[in-house]
Amino acid sequence: MDNVFIIFQTNEDTRNIVEAILQDNHAAIVNEQPAMVRVDSPGRLTIRRASVEEKMGRDFDLQELHVNLISLAGNLNETDDEFSLSWNH
């Protein structure tokens, strides 16, 4: 199965986002670099607004992801509550 991935700039907000991703995507693997963090997941990766809010301790609009987003791979499906990457075969 092909991996999807998302890459963020490294900062305090993205640390919380990555923690939320790992909480909700048990197969996800993190690769941290000095200025970026990449999260790979087999087939699908979902970022849930509620999980990010829990980690950040504040309201979070998933559109805020785009501020620190460097790159991604996969077909994107975005709602107010979830940001999902997957490969549709």
Residue, then its C-alpha position, 0 to 999 in steps of 0.5 A: m500500500d502506498n503511503v500518504f504524507i504531510i510535511f509541516q514547518t516545525n513550530e509550537d503549533t505543528r507540534n500539537i498538530v503532529e501529536a493529534i495526528l499520532q493519536d488518531n492515526h496509529a500507523a503514522i510515522v514521524n520523521e523530524q528534521p531541524a526545520m520540518v516534520r513529515v508524517d507518513s501513513p499507509g494509505r490514509l491519514t486524517i487530521r481531526r479538528a477536535s483532536v487538535e483543539e484538545k492538544m492546543g487547548r483552544d479552538f482550531d480552524l483546520q484552515e490554519l494547517h495551511v499556514n505551516l504546510i510545506s507539502l503533502a501527497g495523497n488525494l485531499n478531502e477537507t471538511d470543517d471537522e476533518f482533513s484527510l489524505s488517501w490514495n483512491h485506487 
